[in-house]
Amino acid sequence: MAIEADGKSFETDEEGYLVNLNDWIPGIAAVMAKEDDLELTDEHWEIINFLREYYEEYQIAPAVRVLTKAVGKRMGKDKGNSKYLYSLFPYGPGKQACRFAGLPKPTGCI
Amino acid sequence: MSEQIKKFLYLNRRAPYGTIYAWESLEVVLIGAAFDQKVSLAFVDDGVFEIVKGQDTSESGFKNFSPTYAALGDYDVNQLFVEKESLEERGLSIDDLMHLTWEDEDEDWAEKDSIRVVSRSELSEIMADQDVVFSF
């Protein structure tokens, strides 16, 4: 499978996750979001960028429970809760936001 | 859940690279942490090399997954036992290990050490106290 963004083609796996993490450009997130009928706002980007930083530091995509806790620590309780994160990413903040961010499917995601 | 919370110990006894055991163990720990169980890890024999700091795998072709151990605290895995004799037999001390910590949400995210160096006899008592021991 592949996804087209900014005039280029990027390889994705059978679940739509980017195969090469280093290929990621913001345009990929925008195209993936559009396919899911989502318009990316600054609030979405805040989480997407946070996930990329988390991966950079720990080399894993966090499970949703871990993401929620980490967001709460960084951005406060009003954002570190599943209601807020699910309102941004209705298909699941772990799976959907990680996919937009070019990360693999979260470790511990079942 | 009505099921009783069990104590799980993951025993790591092999060097981090060359075989898949160390990485597989870490992945199982992270996946298992999603369930409500009491999880701890022990590092014995060459397993102590898994958490040595300053790992560089660039010449080996293996992915350096040692940064992932620092995420264990986020997964509420904050009991890492390291066998004292295994360290000493390899000329290592706790100063050669990564400084792995967890943050206590109930104490305003106070940072606490996850690693505890224990003697062989202490570790056998810890193991005897477990419901399940997984050996990697």
gemmi code that builds the backbone of each chain (N, CA, C; Angstrom):
import gemmi

chains = {
    "A": [
        ("MET", (0.840, -1.200, 0.000), (0.000, 0.000, 0.000), (0.875, 1.250, 0.000)),
        ("ALA", (0.270, 2.346, -0.382), (1.030, 3.600, -0.427), (0.095, 4.777, -0.192)),
        ("ILE", (0.677, 5.891, 0.168), (-0.100, 7.117, 0.358), (0.603, 8.240, -0.403)),
        ("GLU", (-0.207, 9.100, -1.049), (0.344, 10.217, -1.818), (0.269, 11.486, -0.984)),
        ("ALA", (1.400, 12.181, -0.867), (1.404, 13.466, -0.167), (2.474, 14.364, -0.777)),
        ("ASP", (2.138, 15.610, -0.963), (3.068, 16.597, -1.541), (3.736, 16.082, -2.820)),
        ("GLY", (2.932, 15.393, -3.651), (3.426, 14.933, -4.940), (4.348, 13.727, -4.886)),
        ("LYS", (4.478, 13.137, -3.696), (5.323, 11.949, -3.587), (4.520, 10.772, -3.048)),
        ("SER", (5.070, 9.571, -3.245), (4.386, 8.363, -2.801), (5.165, 7.742, -1.636)),
        ("PHE", (4.429, 7.345, -0.582), (5.069, 6.773, 0.600), (4.470, 5.409, 0.901)),
        ("GLU", (5.331, 4.446, 1.213), (4.883, 3.079, 1.460), (4.215, 2.967, 2.837)),
        ("THR", (3.073, 2.289, 2.883), (2.399, 2.043, 4.158), (2.128, 0.543, 4.308)),
        ("ASP", (1.927, 0.108, 5.556), (1.637, -1.318, 5.764), (0.135, -1.591, 5.594)),
        ("GLU", (-0.271, -2.840, 5.864), (-1.662, -3.228, 5.575), (-2.671, -2.500, 6.455)),
        ("GLU", (-2.192, -1.919, 7.579), (-3.108, -1.162, 8.436), (-2.983, 0.350, 8.217)),
        ("GLY", (-2.189, 0.737, 7.222), (-2.084, 2.152, 6.889), (-0.995, 2.909, 7.628)),
        ("TYR", (-0.164, 2.191, 8.391), (0.950, 2.855, 9.091), (2.130, 3.017, 8.137)),
        ("LEU", (2.810, 4.150, 8.263), (3.968, 4.431, 7.425), (5.058, 3.385, 7.685)),
        ("VAL", (5.660, 2.858, 6.613), (6.677, 1.820, 6.782), (7.997, 2.422, 7.273)),
        ("ASN", (8.416, 3.518, 6.655), (9.677, 4.146, 7.066), (9.419, 5.431, 7.831)),
        ("LEU", (9.665, 5.338, 9.126), (9.451, 6.463, 10.035), (10.142, 7.743, 9.559)),
        ("ASN", (11.319, 7.574, 8.979), (12.105, 8.745, 8.584), (11.562, 9.436, 7.331)),
        ("ASP", (10.638, 8.763, 6.620), (10.020, 9.357, 5.431), (9.045, 10.467, 5.793)),
        ("TRP", (8.624, 10.499, 7.047), (7.475, 11.313, 7.443), (7.648, 12.810, 7.140)),
        ("ILE", (6.606, 13.378, 6.556), (6.510, 14.831, 6.405), (5.106, 15.220, 6.884)),
        ("PRO", (4.915, 16.462, 7.344), (3.600, 16.863, 7.856), (2.462, 16.616, 6.857)),
        ("GLY", (2.779, 16.722, 5.575), (1.748, 16.505, 4.553), (1.103, 15.137, 4.639)),
        ("ILE", (1.851, 14.152, 5.115), (1.316, 12.791, 5.253), (0.187, 12.778, 6.286)),
        ("ALA", (0.411, 13.458, 7.404), (-0.626, 13.525, 8.439), (-1.890, 14.178, 7.890)),
        ("ALA", (-1.697, 15.235, 7.111), (-2.845, 15.954, 6.554), (-3.652, 15.068, 5.612)),
        ("VAL", (-2.949, 14.300, 4.760), (-3.646, 13.412, 3.823), (-4.369, 12.291, 4.577)),
        ("MET", (-3.686, 11.690, 5.562), (-4.311, 10.612, 6.353), (-5.549, 11.127, 7.081)),
        ("ALA", (-5.453, 12.347, 7.611), (-6.580, 12.931, 8.337), (-7.767, 13.133, 7.402)),
        ("LYS", (-7.489, 13.622, 6.209), (-8.554, 13.867, 5.243), (-9.279, 12.569, 4.895)),
        ("GLU", (-8.499, 11.484, 4.760), (-9.108, 10.171, 4.474), (-10.032, 9.736, 5.615)),
        ("ASP", (-9.733, 10.187, 6.839), (-10.571, 9.867, 8.000), (-11.619, 10.951, 8.269)),
        ("ASP", (-11.785, 11.878, 7.301), (-12.742, 13.000, 7.453), (-12.441, 13.887, 8.648)),
        ("LEU", (-11.154, 14.138, 8.866), (-10.761, 15.031, 9.955), (-10.007, 16.223, 9.388)),
        ("GLU", (-10.226, 17.389, 9.998), (-9.453, 18.579, 9.660), (-8.465, 18.797, 10.802)),
        ("LEU", (-7.163, 18.819, 10.510), (-6.177, 18.938, 11.584), (-6.079, 20.377, 12.094)),
        ("THR", (-6.240, 20.526, 13.392), (-6.122, 21.836, 14.040), (-4.804, 21.891, 14.828)),
        ("ASP", (-4.515, 23.046, 15.412), (-3.311, 23.171, 16.238), (-3.309, 22.152, 17.371)),
        ("GLU", (-4.523, 21.855, 17.887), (-4.625, 20.884, 18.991), (-4.209, 19.485, 18.527)),
        ("HIS", (-4.595, 19.127, 17.284), (-4.151, 17.840, 16.736), (-2.632, 17.813, 16.593)),
        ("TRP", (-2.084, 18.884, 16.032), (-0.632, 18.928, 15.784), (0.155, 18.847, 17.083)),
        ("GLU", (-0.407, 19.428, 18.144), (0.274, 19.392, 19.434), (0.500, 17.936, 19.866)),
        ("ILE", (-0.530, 17.115, 19.675), (-0.430, 15.696, 20.056), (0.474, 14.940, 19.082)),
        ("ILE", (0.327, 15.213, 17.796), (1.152, 14.533, 16.788), (2.630, 14.823, 17.038)),
        ("ASN", (2.960, 16.074, 17.274), (4.357, 16.432, 17.538), (4.857, 15.824, 18.843)),
        ("PHE", (3.960, 15.775, 19.825), (4.330, 15.157, 21.102), (4.688, 13.677, 20.902)),
        ("LEU", (3.880, 12.987, 20.088), (4.142, 11.570, 19.824), (5.471, 11.363, 19.123)),
        ("ARG", (5.797, 12.236, 18.182), (7.076, 12.111, 17.477), (8.243, 12.322, 18.440)),
        ("GLU", (8.089, 13.273, 19.353), (9.141, 13.490, 20.361), (9.272, 12.277, 21.280)),
        ("TYR", (8.110, 11.699, 21.642), (8.131, 10.533, 22.524), (8.876, 9.385, 21.849)),
        ("TYR", (8.600, 9.179, 20.581), (9.272, 8.101, 19.850), (10.762, 8.359, 19.747)),
        ("GLU", (11.105, 9.607, 19.466), (12.510, 9.995, 19.361), (13.259, 9.637, 20.652)),
        ("GLU", (12.608, 9.893, 21.778), (13.269, 9.654, 23.063), (13.287, 8.171, 23.466)),
        ("TYR", (12.171, 7.476, 23.296), (12.053, 6.119, 23.832), (12.034, 5.011, 22.780)),
        ("GLN", (11.979, 5.373, 21.502), (11.981, 4.373, 20.419), (10.754, 3.466, 20.416)),
        ("ILE", (9.675, 3.939, 21.043), (8.413, 3.189, 20.935), (7.248, 4.167, 20.817)),
        ("ALA", (6.170, 3.683, 20.228), (4.917, 4.442, 20.226), (4.171, 4.058, 21.496)),
        ("PRO", (3.795, 5.018, 22.336), (3.198, 4.667, 23.631), (1.772, 4.130, 23.498)),
        ("ALA", (1.423, 3.220, 24.403), (0.038, 2.760, 24.500), (-0.832, 3.943, 24.923)),
        ("VAL", (-2.110, 3.884, 24.619), (-2.990, 5.039, 24.842), (-3.009, 5.479, 26.305)),
        ("ARG", (-2.986, 4.525, 27.217), (-2.981, 4.840, 28.645), (-1.730, 5.661, 29.009)),
        ("VAL", (-0.611, 5.252, 28.415), (0.662, 5.913, 28.686), (0.687, 7.301, 28.047)),
        ("LEU", (0.156, 7.377, 26.828), (0.067, 8.670, 26.141), (-0.759, 9.657, 26.959)),
        ("THR", (-1.902, 9.191, 27.441), (-2.804, 10.060, 28.210), (-2.086, 10.621, 29.438)),
        ("LYS", (-1.381, 9.765, 30.127), (-0.660, 10.182, 31.322), (0.459, 11.172, 30.967)),
        ("ALA", (1.198, 10.864, 29.895), (2.324, 11.718, 29.505), (1.837, 13.096, 29.043)),
        ("VAL", (0.722, 13.126, 28.315), (0.145, 14.402, 27.875), (-0.297, 15.208, 29.095)),
        ("GLY", (-0.898, 14.530, 30.059), (-1.339, 15.200, 31.277), (-0.191, 15.847, 32.023)),
        ("LYS", (0.920, 15.154, 32.034), (2.085, 15.673, 32.728), (2.639, 16.894, 32.000)),
        ("ARG", (2.678, 16.817, 30.670), (3.262, 17.896, 29.871), (2.304, 19.074, 29.705)),
        ("MET", (1.027, 18.780, 29.444), (0.102, 19.847, 29.034), (-1.032, 20.086, 30.019)),
        ("GLY", (-1.054, 19.351, 31.103), (-2.094, 19.580, 32.105), (-3.248, 18.602, 31.994)),
        ("LYS", (-3.987, 18.487, 33.088), (-5.065, 17.492, 33.177), (-6.202, 17.734, 32.180)),
        ("ASP", (-6.413, 19.025, 31.790), (-7.525, 19.281, 30.866), (-7.256, 18.673, 29.487)),
        ("LYS", (-5.988, 18.359, 29.184), (-5.673, 17.680, 27.919), (-5.285, 16.218, 28.137)),
        ("GLY", (-4.794, 15.918, 29.318), (-4.379, 14.549, 29.605), (-5.513, 13.686, 30.082)),
        ("ASN", (-6.589, 13.642, 29.324), (-7.691, 12.739, 29.665), (-8.251, 12.149, 28.385)),
        ("SER", (-8.842, 10.971, 28.508), (-9.235, 10.270, 27.281), (-10.372, 10.976, 26.553)),
        ("LYS", (-11.220, 11.711, 27.279), (-12.331, 12.413, 26.612), (-11.780, 13.441, 25.623)),
        ("TYR", (-10.827, 14.231, 26.064), (-10.218, 15.244, 25.190), (-9.504, 14.586, 24.005)),
        ("LEU", (-8.708, 13.551, 24.298), (-7.915, 12.929, 23.232), (-8.803, 12.202, 22.220)),
        ("TYR", (-9.871, 11.575, 22.712), (-10.794, 10.912, 21.777), (-11.595, 11.933, 20.965)),
        ("SER", (-11.818, 13.138, 21.521), (-12.527, 14.151, 20.750), (-11.664, 14.615, 19.570)),
        ("LEU", (-10.359, 14.591, 19.747), (-9.459, 14.953, 18.645), (-9.290, 13.795, 17.667)),
        ("PHE", (-9.120, 12.596, 18.218), (-8.828, 11.412, 17.408), (-9.874, 10.336, 17.691)),
        ("PRO", (-11.000, 10.417, 17.004), (-12.129, 9.528, 17.332), (-11.837, 8.039, 17.132)),
        ("TYR", (-10.862, 7.696, 16.269), (-10.539, 6.280, 16.096), (-9.542, 5.794, 17.136)),
        ("GLY", (-9.309, 6.595, 18.144), (-8.385, 6.182, 19.202), (-7.098, 6.993, 19.128)),
        ("PRO", (-6.795, 7.750, 20.192), (-5.617, 8.611, 20.179), (-4.310, 7.827, 20.018)),
        ("GLY", (-4.274, 6.591, 20.521), (-3.080, 5.789, 20.316), (-2.921, 5.443, 18.848)),
        ("LYS", (-3.885, 4.690, 18.339), (-3.760, 4.176, 16.969), (-3.779, 5.275, 15.915)),
        ("GLN", (-4.795, 6.136, 15.977), (-4.968, 7.108, 14.894), (-3.870, 8.178, 14.919)),
        ("ALA", (-3.597, 8.739, 16.089), (-2.594, 9.804, 16.157), (-1.201, 9.266, 15.840)),
        ("CYS", (-0.911, 8.044, 16.265), (0.392, 7.445, 15.932), (0.521, 7.254, 14.423)),
        ("ARG", (-0.569, 6.859, 13.804), (-0.537, 6.659, 12.344), (-0.270, 7.997, 11.650)),
        ("PHE", (-0.976, 9.045, 12.077), (-0.761, 10.371, 11.487), (0.682, 10.832, 11.688)),
        ("ALA", (1.253, 10.457, 12.839), (2.608, 10.911, 13.192), (3.689, 10.072, 12.513)),
        ("GLY", (3.263, 9.055, 11.757), (4.238, 8.223, 11.048), (4.885, 7.168, 11.915)),
        ("LEU", (4.316, 6.930, 13.113), (4.883, 5.934, 14.025), (4.253, 4.577, 13.769)),
        ("PRO", (4.903, 3.508, 14.276), (4.255, 2.204, 14.197), (3.048, 2.136, 15.137)),
        ("LYS", (2.274, 1.064, 15.009), (1.149, 0.857, 15.911), (1.678, 0.780, 17.346)),
        ("PRO", (0.986, 1.417, 18.299), (1.530, 1.488, 19.657), (1.848, 0.128, 20.269)),
        ("THR", (2.940, 0.084, 21.011), (3.309, -1.122, 21.747), (2.396, -1.243, 22.953)),
        ("GLY", (1.748, -2.375, 23.071), (0.817, -2.543, 24.178), (-0.590, -2.177, 23.768)),
        ("CYS", (-0.793, -2.006, 22.471), (-2.115, -1.678, 21.952), (-2.772, -2.986, 21.550)),
        ("ILE", (-3.913, -3.315, 22.186), (-4.509, -4.621, 21.909), (-5.949, -4.496, 21.459)),
    ],
    "B": [
        ("MET", (-12.533, -5.839, 37.195), (-12.219, -7.253, 37.015), (-12.279, -8.001, 38.332)),
        ("SER", (-12.863, -9.168, 38.285), (-12.976, -9.947, 39.506), (-11.727, -10.790, 39.737)),
        ("GLU", (-10.900, -10.951, 38.693), (-9.713, -11.788, 38.838), (-8.711, -11.156, 39.786)),
        ("GLN", (-8.013, -12.022, 40.463), (-7.032, -11.576, 41.434), (-5.800, -11.005, 40.723)),
        ("ILE", (-5.217, -9.964, 41.300), (-3.977, -9.406, 40.750), (-2.818, -10.331, 41.076)),
        ("LYS", (-2.070, -10.694, 40.055), (-0.951, -11.612, 40.251), (0.378, -10.890, 40.129)),
        ("LYS", (1.390, -11.487, 40.721), (2.737, -10.934, 40.639), (3.501, -11.634, 39.513)),
        ("PHE", (3.933, -10.841, 38.543), (4.689, -11.355, 37.405), (6.129, -10.868, 37.492)),
        ("LEU", (7.063, -11.783, 37.362), (8.471, -11.384, 37.289), (9.035, -11.832, 35.941)),
        ("TYR", (9.641, -10.883, 35.237), (10.314, -11.207, 33.982), (11.810, -11.294, 34.257)),
        ("LEU", (12.343, -12.484, 34.046), (13.751, -12.731, 34.356), (14.569, -12.604, 33.068)),
        ("ASN", (15.496, -11.644, 33.059), (16.295, -11.389, 31.859), (17.722, -11.849, 32.107)),
        ("ARG", (18.168, -12.834, 31.323), (19.483, -13.397, 31.611), (20.423, -13.432, 30.421)),
        ("ARG", (20.086, -12.761, 29.334), (20.966, -12.810, 28.162), (21.402, -11.422, 27.717)),
        ("ALA", (22.527, -11.377, 27.016), (23.026, -10.117, 26.474), (21.977, -9.521, 25.519)),
        ("PRO", (21.926, -8.193, 25.391), (20.843, -7.544, 24.636), (20.827, -7.847, 23.135)),
        ("TYR", (21.972, -8.044, 22.543), (21.997, -8.225, 21.084), (22.550, -9.603, 20.738)),
        ("GLY", (22.339, -10.032, 19.528), (22.806, -11.357, 19.122), (21.683, -12.374, 19.138)),
        ("THR", (20.806, -12.255, 20.107), (19.576, -13.047, 20.090), (18.407, -12.080, 20.274)),
        ("ILE", (17.206, -12.582, 20.077), (16.023, -11.723, 20.121), (15.416, -11.669, 21.531)),
        ("TYR", (15.974, -12.469, 22.467), (15.338, -12.613, 23.778), (15.120, -11.307, 24.531)),
        ("ALA", (16.147, -10.448, 24.582), (16.044, -9.234, 25.388), (14.932, -8.324, 24.863)),
        ("TRP", (14.899, -8.126, 23.554), (13.877, -7.260, 22.958), (12.488, -7.877, 23.093)),
        ("GLU", (12.408, -9.211, 22.883), (11.118, -9.894, 23.021), (10.586, -9.744, 24.443)),
        ("SER", (11.478, -9.891, 25.408), (11.084, -9.757, 26.802), (10.522, -8.367, 27.058)),
        ("LEU", (11.227, -7.347, 26.572), (10.801, -5.968, 26.798), (9.437, -5.710, 26.149)),
        ("GLU", (9.243, -6.238, 24.950), (7.951, -6.061, 24.279), (6.826, -6.743, 25.051)),
        ("VAL", (7.092, -7.946, 25.540), (6.066, -8.667, 26.302), (5.726, -7.892, 27.583)),
        ("VAL", (6.755, -7.317, 28.212), (6.534, -6.525, 29.424), (5.619, -5.338, 29.108)),
        ("LEU", (5.910, -4.642, 28.019), (5.126, -3.449, 27.676), (3.687, -3.813, 27.318)),
        ("ILE", (3.532, -4.928, 26.606), (2.179, -5.366, 26.251), (1.449, -5.844, 27.507)),
        ("GLY", (2.164, -6.626, 28.322), (1.567, -7.173, 29.540), (1.182, -6.095, 30.537)),
        ("ALA", (1.886, -4.951, 30.475), (1.620, -3.873, 31.424), (0.238, -3.256, 31.222)),
        ("ALA", (-0.393, -3.560, 30.081), (-1.739, -3.053, 29.832), (-2.758, -3.750, 30.739)),
        ("PHE", (-2.382, -4.938, 31.220), (-3.276, -5.659, 32.122), (-2.954, -5.257, 33.560)),
        ("ASP", (-3.932, -5.378, 34.412), (-3.718, -4.958, 35.794), (-3.006, -6.040, 36.591)),
        ("GLN", (-1.712, -6.126, 36.420), (-0.925, -7.095, 37.186), (0.249, -6.370, 37.806)),
        ("LYS", (0.833, -6.970, 38.799), (2.005, -6.379, 39.430), (3.246, -6.932, 38.737)),
        ("VAL", (3.922, -6.060, 38.004), (5.016, -6.515, 37.145), (6.359, -6.027, 37.666)),
        ("SER", (7.325, -6.931, 37.735), (8.695, -6.512, 38.035), (9.636, -7.250, 37.087)),
        ("LEU", (10.858, -6.728, 36.985), (11.869, -7.317, 36.116), (13.105, -7.642, 36.948)),
        ("ALA", (13.804, -8.701, 36.542), (15.087, -8.992, 37.183), (16.129, -9.185, 36.094)),
        ("PHE", (17.325, -8.686, 36.368), (18.435, -8.816, 35.421), (19.538, -9.609, 36.088)),
        ("VAL", (19.838, -10.776, 35.524), (20.890, -11.637, 36.076), (21.785, -12.117, 34.936)),
        ("ASP", (22.946, -12.693, 35.300), (23.926, -13.176, 34.317), (24.195, -12.075, 33.276)),
        ("ASP", (24.302, -12.459, 31.988), (24.579, -11.449, 30.957), (23.409, -10.486, 30.750)),
        ("GLY", (22.264, -10.794, 31.352), (21.106, -9.898, 31.259), (21.392, -8.506, 31.808)),
        ("VAL", (22.373, -8.404, 32.707), (22.690, -7.070, 33.255), (23.196, -6.130, 32.161)),
        ("PHE", (23.753, -6.698, 31.076), (24.226, -5.846, 29.980), (23.069, -5.129, 29.265)),
        ("GLU", (21.842, -5.651, 29.423), (20.695, -5.035, 28.744), (20.485, -3.587, 29.179)),
        ("ILE", (20.844, -3.283, 30.432), (20.567, -1.936, 30.943), (21.848, -1.141, 31.228)),
        ("VAL", (22.943, -1.575, 30.595), (24.188, -0.792, 30.682), (24.008, 0.505, 29.892)),
        ("LYS", (24.548, 1.600, 30.423), (24.353, 2.878, 29.724), (25.347, 3.047, 28.578)),
        ("GLY", (25.024, 3.965, 27.690), (25.926, 4.293, 26.580), (26.033, 3.199, 25.529)),
        ("GLN", (24.946, 2.453, 25.287), (24.997, 1.393, 24.275), (25.089, 2.002, 22.872)),
        ("ASP", (25.928, 1.391, 22.051), (26.103, 1.859, 20.676), (26.078, 0.643, 19.761)),
        ("THR", (25.027, 0.522, 18.958), (24.871, -0.672, 18.120), (25.204, -0.379, 16.660)),
        ("SER", (25.773, 0.799, 16.404), (25.915, 1.231, 15.006), (26.724, 0.248, 14.152)),
        ("GLU", (27.665, -0.471, 14.754), (28.482, -1.401, 13.973), (27.818, -2.772, 13.826)),
        ("SER", (26.760, -3.010, 14.606), (26.203, -4.362, 14.674), (25.015, -4.591, 13.750)),
        ("GLY", (24.380, -3.522, 13.315), (23.196, -3.678, 12.490), (21.926, -3.908, 13.300)),
        ("PHE", (22.031, -3.982, 14.626), (20.845, -4.107, 15.464), (20.343, -2.722, 15.859)),
        ("LYS", (19.033, -2.610, 16.029), (18.481, -1.359, 16.535), (18.836, -1.244, 18.025)),
        ("ASN", (19.319, -0.080, 18.423), (19.601, 0.158, 19.839), (18.281, 0.447, 20.551)),
        ("PHE", (17.762, -0.566, 21.247), (16.459, -0.373, 21.901), (16.612, 0.010, 23.369)),
        ("SER", (17.852, 0.263, 23.811), (18.032, 0.568, 25.235), (17.259, 1.810, 25.705)),
        ("PRO", (17.008, 2.833, 24.833), (16.198, 3.963, 25.321), (14.799, 3.550, 25.783)),
        ("THR", (14.306, 2.416, 25.272), (12.945, 1.997, 25.605), (12.804, 1.605, 27.080)),
        ("TYR", (13.904, 1.155, 27.711), (13.811, 0.810, 29.136), (13.390, 2.026, 29.975)),
        ("ALA", (13.746, 3.219, 29.471), (13.379, 4.440, 30.205), (11.874, 4.697, 30.160)),
        ("ALA", (11.152, 4.047, 29.240), (9.700, 4.212, 29.161), (8.964, 3.306, 30.151)),
        ("LEU", (9.665, 2.349, 30.756), (8.989, 1.404, 31.654), (8.239, 2.117, 32.780)),
        ("GLY", (8.833, 3.201, 33.288), (8.175, 3.960, 34.356), (6.808, 4.475, 33.932)),
        ("ASP", (6.710, 4.928, 32.673), (5.427, 5.403, 32.144), (4.394, 4.274, 32.103)),
        ("TYR", (4.894, 3.045, 31.961), (4.008, 1.883, 31.901), (3.749, 1.296, 33.297)),
        ("ASP", (4.090, 2.076, 34.326), (3.916, 1.637, 35.716), (4.722, 0.396, 36.056)),
        ("VAL", (5.822, 0.196, 35.357), (6.744, -0.883, 35.709), (7.936, -0.210, 36.367)),
        ("ASN", (7.998, -0.276, 37.690), (9.014, 0.507, 38.377), (9.804, -0.305, 39.402)),
        ("GLN", (9.785, -1.621, 39.230), (10.612, -2.474, 40.090), (11.562, -3.278, 39.229)),
        ("LEU", (12.804, -2.831, 39.146), (13.810, -3.529, 38.370), (14.905, -4.013, 39.312)),
        ("PHE", (14.979, -5.335, 39.480), (15.986, -5.907, 40.364), (17.215, -6.306, 39.553)),
        ("VAL", (18.386, -5.941, 40.043), (19.626, -6.324, 39.376), (20.455, -7.124, 40.372)),
        ("GLU", (20.909, -8.301, 39.941), (21.652, -9.161, 40.863), (23.083, -8.660, 41.044)),
        ("LYS", (23.427, -8.427, 42.282), (24.733, -7.868, 42.652), (25.891, -8.740, 42.153)),
        ("GLU", (25.779, -10.054, 42.370), (26.866, -10.951, 41.977), (27.086, -10.923, 40.458)),
        ("SER", (25.989, -10.851, 39.686), (26.135, -10.820, 38.225), (26.880, -9.571, 37.774)),
        ("LEU", (26.592, -8.448, 38.428), (27.314, -7.209, 38.117), (28.795, -7.385, 38.428)),
        ("GLU", (29.080, -7.855, 39.633), (30.471, -7.967, 40.084), (31.275, -8.936, 39.218)),
        ("GLU", (30.656, -10.059, 38.847), (31.360, -11.045, 38.019), (31.759, -10.473, 36.666)),
        ("ARG", (31.070, -9.398, 36.262), (31.352, -8.760, 34.964), (32.082, -7.431, 35.120)),
        ("GLY", (32.564, -7.175, 36.323), (33.308, -5.939, 36.563), (32.453, -4.695, 36.464)),
        ("LEU", (31.155, -4.847, 36.723), (30.238, -3.703, 36.610), (29.740, -3.287, 37.991)),
        ("SER", (29.260, -2.049, 38.054), (28.585, -1.592, 39.273), (27.342, -0.826, 38.833)),
        ("ILE", (26.541, -0.392, 39.789), (25.301, 0.316, 39.442), (25.599, 1.589, 38.642)),
        ("ASP", (26.787, 2.153, 38.803), (27.153, 3.364, 38.052), (27.301, 3.112, 36.551)),
        ("ASP", (27.461, 1.838, 36.165), (27.556, 1.519, 34.737), (26.180, 1.334, 34.105)),
        ("LEU", (25.142, 1.375, 34.930), (23.783, 1.135, 34.407), (23.076, 2.452, 34.109)),
        ("MET", (22.088, 2.394, 33.235), (21.269, 3.571, 32.950), (20.542, 3.982, 34.231)),
        ("HIS", (20.323, 5.283, 34.373), (19.592, 5.759, 35.544), (18.101, 5.708, 35.222)),
        ("LEU", (17.470, 4.605, 35.580), (16.059, 4.414, 35.229), (15.177, 4.828, 36.399)),
        ("THR", (14.208, 5.657, 36.086), (13.368, 6.221, 37.137), (11.890, 6.107, 36.770)),
        ("TRP", (11.068, 6.376, 37.736), (9.627, 6.516, 37.484), (9.147, 7.719, 38.269)),
        ("GLU", (8.013, 8.259, 37.843), (7.502, 9.453, 38.498), (6.203, 9.136, 39.208)),
        ("ASP", (6.170, 9.471, 40.485), (5.021, 9.142, 41.313), (3.952, 10.232, 41.178)),
        ("GLU", (2.894, 9.865, 40.456), (1.816, 10.820, 40.198), (1.193, 11.315, 41.497)),
        ("ASP", (1.164, 10.447, 42.511), (0.540, 10.810, 43.789), (1.405, 11.764, 44.608)),
        ("GLU", (2.662, 11.910, 44.219), (3.548, 12.836, 44.943), (4.059, 13.919, 44.013)),
        ("ASP", (3.125, 14.486, 43.217), (3.438, 15.568, 42.292), (4.611, 15.204, 41.379)),
        ("TRP", (4.553, 13.998, 40.828), (5.521, 13.518, 39.837), (6.954, 13.473, 40.394)),
        ("ALA", (7.083, 13.171, 41.665), (8.422, 13.046, 42.242), (9.159, 11.887, 41.562)),
        ("GLU", (10.415, 12.131, 41.180), (11.181, 11.122, 40.476), (11.800, 10.129, 41.456)),
        ("LYS", (11.598, 8.851, 41.182), (12.122, 7.819, 42.078), (12.897, 6.780, 41.276)),
        ("ASP", (13.897, 6.185, 41.914), (14.714, 5.174, 41.238), (13.937, 3.880, 41.044)),
        ("SER", (14.076, 3.285, 39.859), (13.425, 1.996, 39.589), (14.347, 0.821, 39.897)),
        ("ILE", (15.659, 1.042, 39.732), (16.608, -0.071, 39.872), (16.954, -0.313, 41.341)),
        ("ARG", (16.938, -1.576, 41.701), (17.394, -1.958, 43.031), (18.376, -3.117, 42.894)),
        ("VAL", (19.598, -2.918, 43.390), (20.588, -3.992, 43.348), (20.335, -4.917, 44.536)),
        ("VAL", (20.185, -6.209, 44.250), (19.896, -7.184, 45.309), (20.885, -8.348, 45.227)),
        ("SER", (21.119, -9.000, 46.338), (22.043, -10.144, 46.341), (21.322, -11.362, 45.766)),
        ("ARG", (22.120, -12.372, 45.430), (21.564, -13.605, 44.864), (20.520, -14.212, 45.802)),
        ("SER", (20.807, -14.198, 47.086), (19.849, -14.828, 48.012), (18.575, -13.982, 48.147)),
        ("GLU", (18.740, -12.637, 48.119), (17.530, -11.787, 48.137), (16.677, -12.048, 46.901)),
        ("LEU", (17.354, -12.183, 45.749), (16.616, -12.392, 44.507), (15.868, -13.724, 44.530)),
        ("SER", (16.476, -14.746, 45.125), (15.752, -16.025, 45.155), (14.509, -15.914, 46.039)),
        ("GLU", (14.585, -15.083, 47.070), (13.382, -14.856, 47.888), (12.322, -14.105, 47.095)),
        ("ILE", (12.772, -13.102, 46.331), (11.838, -12.333, 45.498), (11.161, -13.263, 44.490)),
        ("MET", (11.958, -14.152, 43.893), (11.395, -15.077, 42.902), (10.401, -16.040, 43.540)),
        ("ALA", (10.725, -16.496, 44.744), (9.833, -17.443, 45.428), (8.485, -16.798, 45.749)),
        ("ASP", (8.476, -15.476, 45.847), (7.285, -14.731, 46.227), (6.352, -14.441, 45.031)),
        ("GLN", (6.783, -14.805, 43.811), (6.006, -14.480, 42.612), (4.927, -15.525, 42.325)),
        ("ASP", (3.886, -15.103, 41.623), (2.907, -16.065, 41.108), (3.394, -16.663, 39.788)),
        ("VAL", (4.028, -15.810, 38.962), (4.488, -16.250, 37.647), (5.885, -15.690, 37.387)),
        ("VAL", (6.786, -16.544, 36.892), (8.112, -16.063, 36.485), (8.317, -16.436, 35.013)),
        ("PHE", (8.594, -15.426, 34.199), (8.919, -15.669, 32.790), (10.422, -15.534, 32.619)),
        ("SER", (11.052, -16.535, 32.035), (12.500, -16.483, 31.854), (12.844, -16.239, 30.386)),
        ("PHE", (13.657, -15.227, 30.159), (14.084, -14.908, 28.785), (15.604, -14.997, 28.674)),
    ],
}
model = gemmi.Model(1)
for chain_id, residues in chains.items():
    chain = gemmi.Chain(chain_id)
    for i, (resn, *xyz) in enumerate(residues, 1):
        res = gemmi.Residue()
        res.name, res.seqid = resn, gemmi.SeqId(i, " ")
        for name, pos in zip(("N", "CA", "C"), xyz):
            atom = gemmi.Atom()
            atom.name, atom.element = name, gemmi.Element(name[0])
            atom.pos, atom.b_iso = gemmi.Position(*pos), 0.0
            res.add_atom(atom)
        chain.add_residue(res)
    model.add_chain(chain)
structure = gemmi.Structure()
structure.add_model(model)
structure.setup_entities()
